[in-house]
């Protein structure tokens, strides 16, 4: 099964499309600023689970974040877990720079 992942900025999500782009097989919703992209929800319908749809969504979204020089905040458990298993993407994770005074 061929999976195409595209950014749909007007919907604030990435879409994984199959069957020549005619069916949406998964989505990854985000909130983007000029410095950061927060991935807040990923969903793959049961009929497409276990086929690499979620991984394709995460990999494409993270590769595009890297290309745009954006930090990543993985509030979505799927994104967080995927990044934890792929250390080559951990450098993208957002680190708070604020400090609390004593």
N, C-alpha and C positions, 0 to 999 in steps of 0.2 A: 504494500500500500504506500503510495507516494503522498507525503505530507508537505504542504506549502504553508509557511507561517508568514503572516503579514501584519504590519502595524496599521491599526485603524484609529488614528489620533482623534477623530471626531467622536468616537465611541469610547476613547480612553482605554483601549484594550488591544492585545494581540489576538489574532484569530488563527487557529490551525484549520486549514481547509483540506479536504480530501475529494476524491472523485472529480479531478480536474478543476477544483476550486468551487464546485457547486454546493458542497455541504460543509458546514462548520462543525468540526469534530472536537473543538475545545477552545477555551478562551482564557486569557490571563489579563485581569484588569489591573490598571495602574493609576497612580497620581504622579505627575511629572512637574518638576520645577526646572529652573535653569541649571541647577547643580545636582539634582537628586531625582531618582525615580523610585517610587515606593510601589512594590508589587503587593496588592492587597487581597486578591482572590484569584484562584485558578480553578477551572471546572472542566472536566472531561466527562461527557455522558457515559453511562455504563457500557453501552454497546461499543465504545471506542477505547475503553480501559485496557491496559496491558499491551498496547500497540506502539508505545513510544511517543504518543501525542503530547503528553505533559512534558516529557524531556525535550521534545522539539520546540515547544513553546518557550521553556526556560532558556535553553541554549541560544535560541535566536534573540530573545529579549535581552539577555546578558551580553551577547556579542554586540548588539546595537548600542547598549548602554556604554560599553567599553569604547566603541568607535566614536561616540558622542562625548566622551570624557565625563560621564555621569557616575556618581556614586549610587549604590543600590541599598535600599532599605527593604528587607525581605520580611514583611509582616505576615505574608501568606505562608502557612506551614509547609506547603508543597515546595515553594521556592526555597525556604530556609533549609529544609531537609536535603534538597537537591544540591544546593551550594555546599552544605556540610560534607557531602559525599564527593564533591569535585573541587579539590583544593586550588586548582588553577583559576578558579573564579572568586576565591575568598578575598583577593585584593580589592575587589569592587565594593565590598561591604562598607556602608557608611559607619563612621566612627564619630561620635559626638565630640566636639572640640570645646564644649563649654566646661567650665570648672566651677565647682562650688567652693566658696571661701569658708574657712574655718571661723 
